[in-house]
Amino acid sequence: MAIEVGDTTYRTPSNESLGGLNVLVMGLGRFGGGVAVTRWLIAKGAEVAVTDQASPESLSGSIAQLSEFDVDFRFGAHEPSLLAGIDLVVVNPAVQKRRSDFFKLIVERAIPWTTETNLFCERCPADVIGVTGSFGKSTTCAMLEEVLRSGKGEMANSLSFRNLYLGGNIGKSLLPDLAQIGPNDLVILELSNAQLEDVPRIKWHPNVAVITNLYPQHLDRYESFAEYVAVKLNIVDPAGSQKAVVVGDVDDRALSMLEECGITARENFRRVGFSDVAFQMRVPGEHNQQNASCVKAVCQELGMKEEFVRAAIEEFGGLPHRLQFVKESDGVEYYNDSKSTAPEATVRAMKSFDRPIVLLVGGKMRDDSLTHWANVAAERCRAIVCFGEAGSFFAKAIEEIDESRGKPMVREASTVEKAVAEARSCATRGDVVLFSPGAQSFDAFVNFEARGRSFVDFVSD
């Protein structure tokens, strides 16, 4: 299903015909999401302008990465006058196209538009393993990359590869690598819901599709959970031509949609569950067992022996800011899970431990329900330290729990530094101090990575 936001037939120009085009990049982003595509367009000979509604001060890091180029920057607003003479617009995935008057104007004026993901996918000559899901996408991609690199000689079918590339939503654009990527290579591409919205426009699907899980997320962007799931299912070829479709743990409503689409009845469909196989992993958590099961299923489709895959998975050390072990001090273990930007992600993190937890939560709140989070936190936490703009919301959710169930101690702190100090005072030998904010970082940090580094620094002092 595509989100209806204009024509769905436009195909961007070939590599050779970008020279001389006037291209507008809509959204530079604090994460630098527009940097790579701007560089790539300039290298192809396009004249590039960049517009972003944020201030230049908040985008200074991204701007600095383009300082060597002659780029026309416009900040603070998307001015309609910018569209004069534009041949192509590249829309950042963070743009909510339905709600953008500027984007509506692009469509009304019939100006061709595309996305960085589509620019890459329609040009990529290599086979692609596409990975999406509500949680665990990056960890699954990184684990898959490590297993495939270590077992390159173990693969026994047509998806064996010369070189392996990892990119997409995990934080690395692969547009700069297009010149080197060949038909004998293999690409692992992490795809967010926003990146998948527009792939129907180019009629593209990865050779292997992985959906780690599907649960309500990003409902501020979509009209319903069903629409969110439908966007995620853009990773699956309706014609069923993919080598495999691997699906992990999904909400019952999402499973019904998979069944209605006929995906579960296909010969290439692989469903993996939490109990499929138990790995002795270095990264904790039932959800990481699920991620590993998805990786195992993919690798088996690629012809790798199960015993090799298992050994490689169990060596995987995890990614920063995703249940990252920081240190042990006085019998207390500290974990950095700053990537948790939603309450359900924190629920998964809490369920990763069978010891008492001192939990740090807070940040910039979205319109997320805290009921499930509060119930799980009451069962698993000795204490909860709430910080930032969202701290009071988390504290209130615990306060509203039925008194008869018992409640963890709740403390509030204005900053991460003060929250760490409070957590230290609450923790006792055998506890886990878990920094899993359950909210976005933008109240105090440019992104979750900066927030996680801050936590690690304070813990390490």
C-alpha positions in Angstrom: 0.0 0.0 0.0 1.3 3.4 -0.9 0.4 6.6 1.0 -1.5 8.7 -1.6 0.5 11.8 -2.0 0.6 12.5 -5.7 1.4 10.5 -8.8 3.0 7.1 -8.4 4.5 6.6 -11.8 7.4 9.0 -11.9 10.8 7.5 -12.4 13.9 9.6 -11.7 16.4 10.3 -14.4 19.3 7.9 -15.0 22.7 8.5 -13.6 23.9 10.1 -16.8 21.0 12.6 -17.1 21.3 14.4 -13.7 23.9 16.9 -14.9 22.5 20.4 -15.2 19.3 19.6 -13.3 18.1 22.0 -10.7 17.4 19.8 -7.7 15.9 20.9 -4.3 16.6 18.7 -1.3 13.6 19.1 1.1 15.0 18.5 4.7 18.6 18.5 5.7 17.9 17.1 9.1 19.7 17.2 12.5 20.9 13.6 11.8 22.4 14.7 8.5 19.9 12.8 6.5 20.1 15.1 3.5 23.9 15.4 3.5 24.8 12.2 1.5 22.1 12.8 -1.2 23.2 16.4 -1.6 26.8 15.3 -2.1 25.8 12.6 -4.5 23.6 15.0 -6.6 26.4 17.5 -6.8 28.8 14.8 -7.9 26.4 13.9 -10.7 26.4 17.5 -11.9 23.2 18.8 -10.5 22.7 22.3 -9.2 21.4 21.8 -5.6 19.5 23.9 -3.1 18.6 22.7 0.4 15.6 23.8 2.4 14.8 23.0 6.0 12.3 24.5 8.5 14.8 24.3 11.3 17.3 27.1 12.2 20.9 27.0 10.9 22.1 26.8 14.5 20.3 23.5 15.1 21.6 22.1 11.8 25.2 23.3 12.2 26.7 19.8 12.2 24.9 18.9 8.9 25.8 22.2 7.3 29.5 21.8 8.2 29.5 18.5 6.2 28.6 20.5 3.1 30.9 23.5 3.6 33.1 22.6 0.6 30.2 22.8 -1.8 28.3 25.6 -3.5 24.9 24.9 -2.0 22.0 27.3 -1.8 20.7 26.9 1.8 17.3 28.2 2.9 16.4 27.7 6.6 13.5 28.6 8.8 10.7 27.8 6.4 10.0 26.1 3.0 9.4 29.2 0.8 7.2 28.5 -2.3 9.5 30.7 -4.3 12.2 28.0 -4.0 10.2 25.8 -6.5 10.7 28.2 -9.4 12.8 26.4 -12.0 13.2 23.2 -10.0 13.4 20.0 -12.1 13.4 17.5 -9.2 12.7 17.5 -5.4 14.3 15.0 -3.1 12.1 14.6 0.0 13.6 13.6 3.3 11.8 10.7 4.9 11.2 12.7 8.1 8.8 15.0 6.1 5.2 14.1 6.8 4.0 14.7 3.3 0.3 14.7 4.0 0.7 17.5 6.5 3.1 19.6 4.4 1.7 22.5 2.5 5.0 22.8 0.7 4.8 19.2 -0.5 1.2 19.7 -1.6 2.4 22.6 -3.7 5.1 20.4 -5.3 2.4 17.9 -6.3 0.0 20.6 -7.5 2.7 22.0 -9.8 3.5 18.5 -11.1 7.2 18.9 -10.1 8.9 15.4 -10.2 9.9 14.3 -6.7 11.6 11.3 -5.2 13.5 10.1 -2.1 17.1 9.1 -1.3 15.9 5.5 -0.8 14.3 5.4 -4.2 17.3 7.0 -5.9 19.4 4.2 -4.5 17.1 1.3 -4.9 16.2 1.9 -8.6 19.9 2.1 -9.4 21.3 -0.7 -7.2 22.6 -3.6 -9.4 23.2 -5.9 -6.4 20.9 -8.3 -4.6 19.3 -6.7 -1.5 18.3 -8.1 1.9 15.8 -5.6 3.1 15.1 -5.4 6.9 12.2 -3.5 8.5 10.1 -3.8 11.7 8.9 -1.8 14.7 11.9 -2.6 16.8 15.3 -4.3 16.3 16.0 -3.4 12.7 19.5 -2.0 13.3 20.5 -4.8 15.6 19.2 -7.4 13.1 21.1 -5.7 10.2 24.3 -5.5 12.2 24.1 -9.1 13.4 23.3 -10.3 9.8 26.3 -8.3 8.5 28.6 -9.9 11.0 27.4 -13.4 10.3 27.6 -13.0 6.6 31.0 -11.5 6.6 32.4 -14.2 8.8 30.7 -16.9 6.8 31.2 -15.7 3.2 32.7 -19.0 2.2 29.8 -20.9 3.7 27.1 -19.6 1.3 25.9 -22.1 -1.3 23.5 -20.4 -3.7 23.0 -17.6 -6.1 23.0 -14.9 -3.3 26.6 -15.5 -2.5 28.5 -12.2 -2.9 31.8 -10.6 -3.7 31.5 -7.5 -1.4 28.9 -6.8 1.3 27.4 -3.4 2.0 25.3 -2.3 5.0 23.2 0.9 4.9 19.9 2.7 5.0 18.1 3.7 8.2 21.0 2.3 10.2 22.7 5.6 9.5 24.8 5.2 6.4 23.6 6.2 3.0 24.8 3.9 0.2 24.4 6.4 -2.6 28.2 7.2 -2.4 28.9 3.5 -2.8 26.8 3.0 -5.9 29.8 3.5 -8.3 31.5 0.5 -6.6 28.5 -1.8 -6.0 28.2 -4.5 -8.7 25.8 -7.3 -9.6 27.9 -9.8 -7.7 27.7 -7.9 -4.4 25.1 -8.1 -1.6 23.4 -5.2 0.2 21.8 -5.3 3.6 19.4 -2.3 3.7 17.6 -1.2 6.8 14.3 0.4 5.8 12.1 2.5 8.1 8.4 2.9 7.6 9.0 6.4 6.2 11.5 5.1 3.7 9.1 2.3 2.6 6.2 4.7 1.9 7.4 5.6 -1.6 9.0 2.4 -2.9 5.8 1.4 -4.7 6.5 4.4 -7.0 9.5 2.6 -8.5 8.0 -0.9 -8.2 11.0 -2.2 -6.2 11.3 -5.0 -3.6 14.4 -6.5 -2.0 15.4 -10.1 -3.0 14.9 -11.1 0.7 12.5 -9.3 3.0 12.8 -9.4 6.8 10.1 -8.0 9.1 11.5 -8.3 12.6 8.2 -7.5 14.3 5.1 -5.3 13.9 3.5 -3.4 16.8 1.9 0.0 17.1 4.4 2.7 16.4 4.5 6.1 14.6 0.7 6.5 14.9 1.3 10.3 14.8 2.2 9.9 11.2 -0.5 7.5 10.0 -4.3 7.4 10.3 -4.4 3.9 11.8 -2.2 1.0 12.8 -3.5 -0.8 9.7 -2.1 1.9 7.5 1.3 1.7 9.4 1.4 -2.1 8.8 0.4 -1.6 5.1 3.4 0.7 4.6 5.7 -1.8 6.3 4.4 -4.5 3.9 5.7 -2.5 1.0 8.9 -4.5 1.6 7.1 -7.6 0.3 6.6 -8.2 -3.4 2.8 -8.6 -4.1 3.7 -11.0 -6.9 5.6 -13.3 -4.5 8.9 -13.4 -6.5 11.2 -12.9 -3.5 13.5 -15.7 -2.4 12.2 -15.4 1.1 10.0 -13.3 3.4 11.1 -13.8 7.0 8.7 -12.5 9.7 9.2 -12.4 13.4 6.8 -11.5 16.3 3.8 -9.5 15.1 0.7 -8.0 16.6 -2.4 -10.2 15.9 -3.9 -7.4 13.7 -0.7 -7.3 11.6 -0.8 -11.1 11.3 -4.3 -10.9 10.0 -3.2 -8.4 7.4 -0.4 -10.8 6.3 -2.9 -13.6 6.0 -5.4 -11.4 4.1 -2.6 -10.5 1.6 -1.9 -14.1 1.1 1.7 -13.7 2.3 1.6 -16.4 5.0 0.4 -19.0 2.4 3.4 -18.5 0.1 6.1 -21.1 -0.2 8.8 -18.5 0.4 7.2 -17.3 3.8 9.2 -18.0 6.9 7.7 -17.3 10.4 10.1 -17.3 13.3 9.2 -17.2 17.0 10.8 -16.5 20.3 11.1 -20.2 21.1 12.5 -21.3 17.7 16.0 -21.6 19.0 17.9 -20.6 22.1 21.2 -18.8 21.5 23.8 -18.2 24.2 24.2 -14.6 23.2 26.4 -11.8 24.5 23.6 -9.3 24.1 20.7 -9.8 26.6 17.0 -10.0 26.0 14.2 -12.1 24.5 13.9 -9.6 21.7 17.5 -10.2 20.7 16.7 -13.9 20.6 14.0 -13.0 18.1 16.4 -10.9 16.1 18.8 -13.8 16.0 16.1 -16.2 14.9 15.4 -13.8 11.9 19.1 -13.8 11.1 19.3 -17.6 11.3 16.3 -18.0 8.9 17.9 -15.6 6.4 21.3 -17.3 6.5 19.7 -20.7 6.1 18.0 -19.4 2.9 21.4 -18.4 1.7 22.7 -21.9 2.2 24.8 -21.5 5.4 25.1 -24.3 7.8 23.2 -24.0 11.0 26.1 -24.7 13.3 28.2 -22.0 11.7 25.4 -19.5 11.9 24.7 -20.2 15.5 28.4 -19.8 16.5 28.6 -16.4 14.6 25.4 -15.1 16.1 26.6 -15.9 19.6 29.8 -13.9 19.0 27.8 -10.8 18.1 28.5 -8.0 20.6 25.6 -5.7 19.9 25.4 -2.0 18.9 26.0 1.1 20.9 22.9 2.6 22.6 21.0 -0.7 22.3 21.2 -2.5 25.6 24.9 -1.7 25.5 26.8 -2.9 28.6 28.7 0.1 30.0 30.3 -1.0 33.3 30.0 -2.9 36.5 30.5 -1.1 39.8 30.0 -2.3 43.3 28.0 -5.3 42.0 25.7 -3.0 39.9 25.6 -3.4 36.1 24.9 -0.3 33.9 23.3 -0.5 30.5 22.8 2.2 27.9 19.6 1.7 25.8 19.3 5.3 24.6 17.9 4.1 21.3 14.6 3.5 23.2 12.5 6.4 22.0 9.1 4.8 22.8 7.6 3.2 25.9 7.2 -0.2 24.2 11.0 -0.3 23.4 11.6 0.3 27.1 9.2 -2.6 27.9 11.4 -4.9 25.7 14.5 -3.7 27.5 13.0 -4.3 31.0 12.0 -7.8 29.9 15.7 -8.5 29.0 16.7 -8.8 32.7 15.7 -11.2 35.5 17.2 -9.0 38.2 15.8 -5.9 40.0 16.1 -2.8 37.8 16.7 0.8 38.5 15.2 2.4 35.4 15.9 5.9 34.0 13.2 7.2 31.7 12.3 10.6 30.2 13.0 13.0 27.3 10.6 14.6 24.9 7.2 13.0 25.1 5.1 11.9 22.2 1.4 11.0 22.4 2.2 7.4 23.6 0.1 5.4 26.0 2.1 4.6 29.2 -0.4 2.0 30.6 1.5 -1.1 29.5 4.9 0.4 30.3 3.7 1.2 33.8 2.4 -2.3 34.5 5.6 -3.9 33.4 7.8 -1.3 35.3 5.8 -2.0 38.5 6.7 -5.7 38.2 10.3 -5.4 37.3 11.7 -2.2 38.8 13.1 -1.5 42.2 13.1 2.2 41.4 12.4 4.6 38.6 14.2 7.8 38.0 12.2 10.2 35.7 14.0 13.1 33.9 13.4 15.7 31.2 10.2 17.0 29.8 8.5 13.6 29.8 9.6 12.7 33.3 6.4 13.9 35.1 4.3 11.8 32.6 6.1 8.6 33.5 6.0 9.4 37.2 2.2 10.0 37.0 1.7 6.7 35.1 3.3 4.9 38.0 1.3 6.9 40.5 -2.0 5.8 38.9 -1.2 2.1 39.3 -3.5 0.2 41.8 -1.9 0.5 45.2 -2.6 -3.2 46.0 0.0 -4.2 43.4 2.9 -2.4 45.0 4.9 0.3 43.4 8.5 1.0 42.7 10.2 4.0 44.3 9.9 7.0 42.0 12.3 9.9 41.9 12.5 12.8 39.5 15.5 14.6 38.1 15.9 17.6 35.8 18.8 16.2 33.7 20.5 13.0 32.8 23.4 13.8 35.0 21.2 14.2 38.0 19.2 11.1 37.0 22.4 9.0 37.1 23.3 10.3 40.5 19.8 9.4 41.8 20.1 5.9 40.2 23.4 5.3 41.9 21.8 6.2 45.3 18.9 3.8 44.7 20.9 0.8 43.3 22.1 -2.1 45.4 24.4 -5.0 44.7 22.8 -7.3 42.1 20.7 -4.6 40.5 20.7 -3.4 36.9 20.7 0.4 36.2 19.0 0.6 32.9 19.0 3.8 30.8 16.1 3.2 28.5 14.3 6.6 28.1 11.2 5.5 26.3 10.9 9.0 24.8 12.7 11.1 22.1 15.9 13.0 23.0 15.1 16.4 21.5 14.2 18.1 24.7 17.9 18.2 25.6 20.0 16.4 23.0 20.4 16.5 19.2 19.7 12.8 18.9 19.7 9.5 20.9 23.4 8.9 20.2 24.4 12.1 22.0 22.0 11.3 24.8 23.5 7.8 25.2 27.1 9.1 25.1 26.1 11.5 27.8 24.8 8.7 30.0 28.0 6.6 29.4 30.2 9.6 30.3 28.3 10.3 33.6 28.4 6.6 34.5 32.1 6.3 33.7 33.1 9.4 35.9 
